[in-house]
Amino acid sequence: MSEEQSEQSQIDLAKIESDITSVNELPIASHSAEFEKIHKQLQQALTNLDGV
């Protein structure tokens, strides 16, 4: 795996935490889409930890 691919696969947990915190500031109608985005990021983080 190249260094560039490795950097792209890195997940910024601080950014995810910030995104979770900022959901309250968003309109309720957009919460579902935001939670879905965050869920995908967390799944990717777990995948990276498992090495899958």
PDB file of N, H, CA, C and O in Angstrom:
ATOM      1  N   MET A   1       0.855  -1.180   0.000  1.00  0.00           N
ATOM      2  CA  MET A   1       0.000   0.000   0.000  1.00  0.00           C
ATOM      3  C   MET A   1       0.894   1.235   0.000  1.00  0.00           C
ATOM      4  O   MET A   1       1.855   1.313   0.766  1.00  0.00           O
ATOM      5  N   SER A   2       0.578   2.197  -0.858  1.00  0.00           N
ATOM      6  H   SER A   2      -0.203   2.134  -1.480  1.00  0.00           H
ATOM      7  CA  SER A   2       1.390   3.405  -0.912  1.00  0.00           C
ATOM      8  C   SER A   2       1.090   4.296   0.283  1.00  0.00           C
ATOM      9  O   SER A   2       0.069   4.146   0.955  1.00  0.00           O
ATOM     10  N   GLU A   3       2.005   5.226   0.531  1.00  0.00           N
ATOM     11  H   GLU A   3       2.834   5.348  -0.015  1.00  0.00           H
ATOM     12  CA  GLU A   3       1.824   6.149   1.655  1.00  0.00           C
ATOM     13  C   GLU A   3       0.546   6.966   1.482  1.00  0.00           C
ATOM     14  O   GLU A   3      -0.165   7.223   2.453  1.00  0.00           O
ATOM     15  N   GLU A   4       0.254   7.375   0.242  1.00  0.00           N
ATOM     16  H   GLU A   4       0.832   7.166  -0.547  1.00  0.00           H
ATOM     17  CA  GLU A   4      -0.958   8.167  -0.019  1.00  0.00           C
ATOM     18  C   GLU A   4      -2.211   7.367   0.306  1.00  0.00           C
ATOM     19  O   GLU A   4      -3.137   7.906   0.913  1.00  0.00           O
ATOM     20  N   GLN A   5      -2.264   6.097  -0.080  1.00  0.00           N
ATOM     21  H   GLN A   5      -1.512   5.659  -0.572  1.00  0.00           H
ATOM     22  CA  GLN A   5      -3.419   5.261   0.229  1.00  0.00           C
ATOM     23  C   GLN A   5      -3.540   5.063   1.727  1.00  0.00           C
ATOM     24  O   GLN A   5      -4.648   5.051   2.264  1.00  0.00           O
ATOM     25  N   SER A   6      -2.416   4.908   2.407  1.00  0.00           N
ATOM     26  H   SER A   6      -1.516   4.917   1.971  1.00  0.00           H
ATOM     27  CA  SER A   6      -2.423   4.732   3.845  1.00  0.00           C
ATOM     28  C   SER A   6      -2.996   5.960   4.540  1.00  0.00           C
ATOM     29  O   SER A   6      -3.784   5.833   5.477  1.00  0.00           O
ATOM     30  N   GLU A   7      -2.607   7.143   4.089  1.00  0.00           N
ATOM     31  H   GLU A   7      -1.967   7.246   3.328  1.00  0.00           H
ATOM     32  CA  GLU A   7      -3.120   8.373   4.673  1.00  0.00           C
ATOM     33  C   GLU A   7      -4.612   8.512   4.430  1.00  0.00           C
ATOM     34  O   GLU A   7      -5.333   8.988   5.306  1.00  0.00           O
ATOM     35  N   GLN A   8      -5.093   8.106   3.257  1.00  0.00           N
ATOM     36  H   GLN A   8      -4.507   7.719   2.545  1.00  0.00           H
ATOM     37  CA  GLN A   8      -6.507   8.206   2.943  1.00  0.00           C
ATOM     38  C   GLN A   8      -7.323   7.255   3.798  1.00  0.00           C
ATOM     39  O   GLN A   8      -8.483   7.544   4.093  1.00  0.00           O
ATOM     40  N   SER A   9      -6.752   6.128   4.204  1.00  0.00           N
ATOM     41  H   SER A   9      -5.810   5.893   3.964  1.00  0.00           H
ATOM     42  CA  SER A   9      -7.488   5.157   4.990  1.00  0.00           C
ATOM     43  C   SER A   9      -7.498   5.517   6.475  1.00  0.00           C
ATOM     44  O   SER A   9      -8.210   4.888   7.258  1.00  0.00           O
ATOM     45  N   GLN A  10      -6.722   6.512   6.864  1.00  0.00           N
ATOM     46  H   GLN A  10      -6.144   7.023   6.228  1.00  0.00           H
ATOM     47  CA  GLN A  10      -6.701   6.939   8.253  1.00  0.00           C
ATOM     48  C   GLN A  10      -7.999   7.685   8.582  1.00  0.00           C
ATOM     49  O   GLN A  10      -8.474   8.499   7.790  1.00  0.00           O
ATOM     50  N   ILE A  11      -8.550   7.405   9.726  1.00  0.00           N
ATOM     51  H   ILE A  11      -8.164   6.743  10.369  1.00  0.00           H
ATOM     52  CA  ILE A  11      -9.774   8.049  10.165  1.00  0.00           C
ATOM     53  C   ILE A  11      -9.424   9.012  11.297  1.00  0.00           C
ATOM     54  O   ILE A  11      -8.700   8.661  12.229  1.00  0.00           O
ATOM     55  N   ASP A  12      -9.944  10.215  11.198  1.00  0.00           N
ATOM     56  H   ASP A  12     -10.531  10.500  10.441  1.00  0.00           H
ATOM     57  CA  ASP A  12      -9.693  11.240  12.206  1.00  0.00           C
ATOM     58  C   ASP A  12     -10.794  11.152  13.266  1.00  0.00           C
ATOM     59  O   ASP A  12     -11.883  11.698  13.087  1.00  0.00           O
ATOM     60  N   LEU A  13     -10.501  10.463  14.365  1.00  0.00           N
ATOM     61  H   LEU A  13      -9.617  10.020  14.510  1.00  0.00           H
ATOM     62  CA  LEU A  13     -11.507  10.276  15.408  1.00  0.00           C
ATOM     63  C   LEU A  13     -11.905  11.591  16.064  1.00  0.00           C
ATOM     64  O   LEU A  13     -13.049  11.746  16.492  1.00  0.00           O
ATOM     65  N   ALA A  14     -10.989  12.529  16.148  1.00  0.00           N
ATOM     66  H   ALA A  14     -10.060  12.404  15.801  1.00  0.00           H
ATOM     67  CA  ALA A  14     -11.324  13.841  16.714  1.00  0.00           C
ATOM     68  C   ALA A  14     -12.355  14.545  15.825  1.00  0.00           C
ATOM     69  O   ALA A  14     -13.258  15.216  16.327  1.00  0.00           O
ATOM     70  N   LYS A  15     -12.217  14.390  14.513  1.00  0.00           N
ATOM     71  H   LYS A  15     -11.484  13.845  14.106  1.00  0.00           H
ATOM     72  CA  LYS A  15     -13.187  14.985  13.582  1.00  0.00           C
ATOM     73  C   LYS A  15     -14.545  14.325  13.741  1.00  0.00           C
ATOM     74  O   LYS A  15     -15.570  15.007  13.730  1.00  0.00           O
ATOM     75  N   ILE A  16     -14.566  13.007  13.889  1.00  0.00           N
ATOM     76  H   ILE A  16     -13.734  12.453  13.898  1.00  0.00           H
ATOM     77  CA  ILE A  16     -15.834  12.302  14.095  1.00  0.00           C
ATOM     78  C   ILE A  16     -16.489  12.770  15.379  1.00  0.00           C
ATOM     79  O   ILE A  16     -17.697  13.007  15.417  1.00  0.00           O
ATOM     80  N   GLU A  17     -15.693  12.904  16.430  1.00  0.00           N
ATOM     81  H   GLU A  17     -14.712  12.712  16.399  1.00  0.00           H
ATOM     82  CA  GLU A  17     -16.230  13.384  17.709  1.00  0.00           C
ATOM     83  C   GLU A  17     -16.820  14.782  17.548  1.00  0.00           C
ATOM     84  O   GLU A  17     -17.892  15.071  18.080  1.00  0.00           O
ATOM     85  N   SER A  18     -16.133  15.637  16.827  1.00  0.00           N
ATOM     86  H   SER A  18     -15.263  15.403  16.394  1.00  0.00           H
ATOM     87  CA  SER A  18     -16.625  16.984  16.565  1.00  0.00           C
ATOM     88  C   SER A  18     -17.929  16.947  15.770  1.00  0.00           C
ATOM     89  O   SER A  18     -18.858  17.703  16.052  1.00  0.00           O
ATOM     90  N   ASP A  19     -17.991  16.059  14.772  1.00  0.00           N
ATOM     91  H   ASP A  19     -17.236  15.444  14.543  1.00  0.00           H
ATOM     92  CA  ASP A  19     -19.214  15.918  13.973  1.00  0.00           C
ATOM     93  C   ASP A  19     -20.393  15.485  14.845  1.00  0.00           C
ATOM     94  O   ASP A  19     -21.504  15.992  14.695  1.00  0.00           O
ATOM     95  N   ILE A  20     -20.141  14.542  15.756  1.00  0.00           N
ATOM     96  H   ILE A  20     -19.238  14.129  15.877  1.00  0.00           H
ATOM     97  CA  ILE A  20     -21.201  14.077  16.663  1.00  0.00           C
ATOM     98  C   ILE A  20     -21.693  15.230  17.528  1.00  0.00           C
ATOM     99  O   ILE A  20     -22.897  15.415  17.706  1.00  0.00           O
ATOM    100  N   THR A  21     -20.758  15.997  18.059  1.00  0.00           N
ATOM    101  H   THR A  21     -19.780  15.847  17.914  1.00  0.00           H
ATOM    102  CA  THR A  21     -21.113  17.130  18.919  1.00  0.00           C
ATOM    103  C   THR A  21     -21.917  18.177  18.163  1.00  0.00           C
ATOM    104  O   THR A  21     -22.836  18.779  18.717  1.00  0.00           O
ATOM    105  N   SER A  22     -21.575  18.393  16.905  1.00  0.00           N
ATOM    106  H   SER A  22     -20.828  17.903  16.454  1.00  0.00           H
ATOM    107  CA  SER A  22     -22.225  19.457  16.136  1.00  0.00           C
ATOM    108  C   SER A  22     -23.597  19.071  15.595  1.00  0.00           C
ATOM    109  O   SER A  22     -24.302  19.924  15.054  1.00  0.00           O
ATOM    110  N   VAL A  23     -23.993  17.801  15.728  1.00  0.00           N
ATOM    111  H   VAL A  23     -23.421  17.109  16.167  1.00  0.00           H
ATOM    112  CA  VAL A  23     -25.309  17.381  15.224  1.00  0.00           C
ATOM    113  C   VAL A  23     -26.419  18.207  15.868  1.00  0.00           C
ATOM    114  O   VAL A  23     -27.399  18.539  15.202  1.00  0.00           O
ATOM    115  N   ASN A  24     -26.285  18.541  17.134  1.00  0.00           N
ATOM    116  H   ASN A  24     -25.489  18.271  17.675  1.00  0.00           H
ATOM    117  CA  ASN A  24     -27.318  19.316  17.826  1.00  0.00           C
ATOM    118  C   ASN A  24     -27.555  20.679  17.194  1.00  0.00           C
ATOM    119  O   ASN A  24     -28.635  21.252  17.339  1.00  0.00           O
ATOM    120  N   GLU A  25     -26.562  21.197  16.501  1.00  0.00           N
ATOM    121  H   GLU A  25     -25.684  20.731  16.383  1.00  0.00           H
ATOM    122  CA  GLU A  25     -26.680  22.515  15.876  1.00  0.00           C
ATOM    123  C   GLU A  25     -27.367  22.451  14.516  1.00  0.00           C
ATOM    124  O   GLU A  25     -27.726  23.484  13.952  1.00  0.00           O
ATOM    125  N   LEU A  26     -27.549  21.251  13.994  1.00  0.00           N
ATOM    126  H   LEU A  26     -27.257  20.412  14.453  1.00  0.00           H
ATOM    127  CA  LEU A  26     -28.151  21.076  12.680  1.00  0.00           C
ATOM    128  C   LEU A  26     -29.671  20.974  12.789  1.00  0.00           C
ATOM    129  O   LEU A  26     -30.199  20.613  13.841  1.00  0.00           O
ATOM    130  N   PRO A  27     -30.371  21.290  11.705  1.00  0.00           N
ATOM    131  CA  PRO A  27     -31.826  21.093  11.706  1.00  0.00           C
ATOM    132  C   PRO A  27     -32.158  19.607  11.912  1.00  0.00           C
ATOM    133  O   PRO A  27     -31.437  18.734  11.429  1.00  0.00           O
ATOM    134  N   ILE A  28     -33.220  19.337  12.609  1.00  0.00           N
ATOM    135  H   ILE A  28     -33.805  20.046  13.001  1.00  0.00           H
ATOM    136  CA  ILE A  28     -33.592  17.954  12.918  1.00  0.00           C
ATOM    137  C   ILE A  28     -33.723  17.123  11.640  1.00  0.00           C
ATOM    138  O   ILE A  28     -33.378  15.941  11.630  1.00  0.00           O
ATOM    139  N   ALA A  29     -34.211  17.727  10.585  1.00  0.00           N
ATOM    140  H   ALA A  29     -34.491  18.687  10.594  1.00  0.00           H
ATOM    141  CA  ALA A  29     -34.406  16.999   9.331  1.00  0.00           C
ATOM    142  C   ALA A  29     -33.093  16.435   8.767  1.00  0.00           C
ATOM    143  O   ALA A  29     -33.117  15.466   8.008  1.00  0.00           O
ATOM    144  N   SER A  30     -31.977  17.018   9.121  1.00  0.00           N
ATOM    145  H   SER A  30     -31.958  17.805   9.737  1.00  0.00           H
ATOM    146  CA  SER A  30     -30.696  16.551   8.593  1.00  0.00           C
ATOM    147  C   SER A  30     -29.970  15.592   9.540  1.00  0.00           C
ATOM    148  O   SER A  30     -28.903  15.084   9.195  1.00  0.00           O
ATOM    149  N   HIS A  31     -30.526  15.337  10.716  1.00  0.00           N
ATOM    150  H   HIS A  31     -31.393  15.750  10.995  1.00  0.00           H
ATOM    151  CA  HIS A  31     -29.869  14.461  11.690  1.00  0.00           C
ATOM    152  C   HIS A  31     -29.647  13.060  11.138  1.00  0.00           C
ATOM    153  O   HIS A  31     -28.564  12.498  11.298  1.00  0.00           O
ATOM    154  N   SER A  32     -30.645  12.495  10.498  1.00  0.00           N
ATOM    155  H   SER A  32     -31.526  12.952  10.368  1.00  0.00           H
ATOM    156  CA  SER A  32     -30.543  11.125  10.003  1.00  0.00           C
ATOM    157  C   SER A  32     -29.382  10.975   9.023  1.00  0.00           C
ATOM    158  O   SER A  32     -28.596  10.034   9.131  1.00  0.00           O
ATOM    159  N   ALA A  33     -29.275  11.884   8.084  1.00  0.00           N
ATOM    160  H   ALA A  33     -29.914  12.648   7.996  1.00  0.00           H
ATOM    161  CA  ALA A  33     -28.188  11.823   7.100  1.00  0.00           C
ATOM    162  C   ALA A  33     -26.833  11.992   7.778  1.00  0.00           C
ATOM    163  O   ALA A  33     -25.864  11.324   7.416  1.00  0.00           O
ATOM    164  N   GLU A  34     -26.768  12.877   8.751  1.00  0.00           N
ATOM    165  H   GLU A  34     -27.555  13.420   9.045  1.00  0.00           H
ATOM    166  CA  GLU A  34     -25.499  13.111   9.461  1.00  0.00           C
ATOM    167  C   GLU A  34     -25.108  11.881  10.280  1.00  0.00           C
ATOM    168  O   GLU A  34     -23.942  11.489  10.295  1.00  0.00           O
ATOM    169  N   PHE A  35     -26.085  11.272  10.963  1.00  0.00           N
ATOM    170  H   PHE A  35     -27.033  11.590  10.951  1.00  0.00           H
ATOM    171  CA  PHE A  35     -25.792  10.063  11.726  1.00  0.00           C
ATOM    172  C   PHE A  35     -25.325   8.936  10.807  1.00  0.00           C
ATOM    173  O   PHE A  35     -24.439   8.166  11.174  1.00  0.00           O
ATOM    174  N   GLU A  36     -25.912   8.837   9.622  1.00  0.00           N
ATOM    175  H   GLU A  36     -26.632   9.463   9.323  1.00  0.00           H
ATOM    176  CA  GLU A  36     -25.488   7.814   8.662  1.00  0.00           C
ATOM    177  C   GLU A  36     -24.042   8.040   8.241  1.00  0.00           C
ATOM    178  O   GLU A  36     -23.264   7.090   8.150  1.00  0.00           O
ATOM    179  N   LYS A  37     -23.679   9.291   7.985  1.00  0.00           N
ATOM    180  H   LYS A  37     -24.310  10.063   8.058  1.00  0.00           H
ATOM    181  CA  LYS A  37     -22.306   9.626   7.600  1.00  0.00           C
ATOM    182  C   LYS A  37     -21.327   9.256   8.718  1.00  0.00           C
ATOM    183  O   LYS A  37     -20.277   8.665   8.468  1.00  0.00           O
ATOM    184  N   ILE A  38     -21.684   9.609   9.941  1.00  0.00           N
ATOM    185  H   ILE A  38     -22.537  10.089  10.144  1.00  0.00           H
ATOM    186  CA  ILE A  38     -20.832   9.318  11.094  1.00  0.00           C
ATOM    187  C   ILE A  38     -20.717   7.805  11.294  1.00  0.00           C
ATOM    188  O   ILE A  38     -19.639   7.294  11.596  1.00  0.00           O
ATOM    189  N   HIS A  39     -21.818   7.105  11.125  1.00  0.00           N
ATOM    190  H   HIS A  39     -22.694   7.521  10.880  1.00  0.00           H
ATOM    191  CA  HIS A  39     -21.816   5.651  11.273  1.00  0.00           C
ATOM    192  C   HIS A  39     -20.852   5.008  10.279  1.00  0.00           C
ATOM    193  O   HIS A  39     -20.108   4.100  10.652  1.00  0.00           O
ATOM    194  N   LYS A  40     -20.847   5.451   9.041  1.00  0.00           N
ATOM    195  H   LYS A  40     -21.451   6.188   8.739  1.00  0.00           H
ATOM    196  CA  LYS A  40     -19.932   4.915   8.033  1.00  0.00           C
ATOM    197  C   LYS A  40     -18.482   5.191   8.405  1.00  0.00           C
ATOM    198  O   LYS A  40     -17.614   4.341   8.207  1.00  0.00           O
ATOM    199  N   GLN A  41     -18.218   6.381   8.946  1.00  0.00           N
ATOM    200  H   GLN A  41     -18.924   7.071   9.107  1.00  0.00           H
ATOM    201  CA  GLN A  41     -16.850   6.717   9.351  1.00  0.00           C
ATOM    202  C   GLN A  41     -16.400   5.825  10.503  1.00  0.00           C
ATOM    203  O   GLN A  41     -15.256   5.369  10.526  1.00  0.00           O
ATOM    204  N   LEU A  42     -17.289   5.576  11.453  1.00  0.00           N
ATOM    205  H   LEU A  42     -18.218   5.946  11.434  1.00  0.00           H
ATOM    206  CA  LEU A  42     -16.942   4.712  12.581  1.00  0.00           C
ATOM    207  C   LEU A  42     -16.735   3.270  12.129  1.00  0.00           C
ATOM    208  O   LEU A  42     -15.845   2.584  12.631  1.00  0.00           O
ATOM    209  N   GLN A  43     -17.551   2.808  11.183  1.00  0.00           N
ATOM    210  H   GLN A  43     -18.274   3.365  10.775  1.00  0.00           H
ATOM    211  CA  GLN A  43     -17.356   1.463  10.634  1.00  0.00           C
ATOM    212  C   GLN A  43     -15.986   1.357   9.968  1.00  0.00           C
ATOM    213  O   GLN A  43     -15.295   0.350  10.123  1.00  0.00           O
ATOM    214  N   GLN A  44     -15.596   2.385   9.233  1.00  0.00           N
ATOM    215  H   GLN A  44     -16.157   3.203   9.108  1.00  0.00           H
ATOM    216  CA  GLN A  44     -14.294   2.377   8.572  1.00  0.00           C
ATOM    217  C   GLN A  44     -13.170   2.360   9.597  1.00  0.00           C
ATOM    218  O   GLN A  44     -12.163   1.676   9.410  1.00  0.00           O
ATOM    219  N   ALA A  45     -13.341   3.116  10.681  1.00  0.00           N
ATOM    220  H   ALA A  45     -14.158   3.671  10.832  1.00  0.00           H
ATOM    221  CA  ALA A  45     -12.324   3.121  11.736  1.00  0.00           C
ATOM    222  C   ALA A  45     -12.168   1.727  12.335  1.00  0.00           C
ATOM    223  O   ALA A  45     -11.050   1.275  12.582  1.00  0.00           O
ATOM    224  N   LEU A  46     -13.285   1.048  12.566  1.00  0.00           N
ATOM    225  H   LEU A  46     -14.194   1.415  12.365  1.00  0.00           H
ATOM    226  CA  LEU A  46     -13.215  -0.310  13.125  1.00  0.00           C
ATOM    227  C   LEU A  46     -12.589  -1.277  12.124  1.00  0.00           C
ATOM    228  O   LEU A  46     -11.820  -2.159  12.507  1.00  0.00           O
ATOM    229  N   THR A  47     -12.911  -1.116  10.863  1.00  0.00           N
ATOM    230  H   THR A  47     -13.535  -0.400  10.552  1.00  0.00           H
ATOM    231  CA  THR A  47     -12.312  -1.956   9.820  1.00  0.00           C
ATOM    232  C   THR A  47     -10.802  -1.772   9.800  1.00  0.00           C
ATOM    233  O   THR A  47     -10.054  -2.744   9.690  1.00  0.00           O
ATOM    234  N   ASN A  48     -10.355  -0.518   9.906  1.00  0.00           N
ATOM    235  H   ASN A  48     -10.963   0.270   9.995  1.00  0.00           H
ATOM    236  CA  ASN A  48      -8.915  -0.238   9.920  1.00  0.00           C
ATOM    237  C   ASN A  48      -8.242  -0.901  11.119  1.00  0.00           C
ATOM    238  O   ASN A  48      -7.131  -1.418  10.998  1.00  0.00           O
ATOM    239  N   LEU A  49      -8.905  -0.889  12.269  1.00  0.00           N
ATOM    240  H   LEU A  49      -9.807  -0.470  12.367  1.00  0.00           H
ATOM    241  CA  LEU A  49      -8.324  -1.503  13.463  1.00  0.00           C
ATOM    242  C   LEU A  49      -8.224  -3.019  13.299  1.00  0.00           C
ATOM    243  O   LEU A  49      -7.255  -3.637  13.739  1.00  0.00           O
ATOM    244  N   ASP A  50      -9.232  -3.606  12.664  1.00  0.00           N
ATOM    245  H   ASP A  50     -10.020  -3.103  12.306  1.00  0.00           H
ATOM    246  CA  ASP A  50      -9.245  -5.058  12.461  1.00  0.00           C
ATOM    247  C   ASP A  50      -8.323  -5.484  11.330  1.00  0.00           C
ATOM    248  O   ASP A  50      -8.008  -6.666  11.198  1.00  0.00           O
ATOM    249  N   GLY A  51      -7.892  -4.538  10.521  1.00  0.00           N
ATOM    250  H   GLY A  51      -8.148  -3.577  10.628  1.00  0.00           H
ATOM    251  CA  GLY A  51      -7.002  -4.860   9.414  1.00  0.00           C
ATOM    252  C   GLY A  51      -7.706  -5.579   8.276  1.00  0.00           C
ATOM    253  O   GLY A  51      -7.074  -6.276   7.482  1.00  0.00           O
ATOM    254  N   VAL A  52      -9.000  -5.408   8.203  1.00  0.00           N
ATOM    255  H   VAL A  52      -9.513  -4.843   8.848  1.00  0.00           H
ATOM    256  CA  VAL A  52      -9.779  -6.082   7.161  1.00  0.00           C
ATOM    257  C   VAL A  52      -9.843  -5.221   5.926  1.00  0.00           C
ATOM    258  O   VAL A  52     -10.456  -5.611   4.932  1.00  0.00           O
TER     259      VAL A  52
END
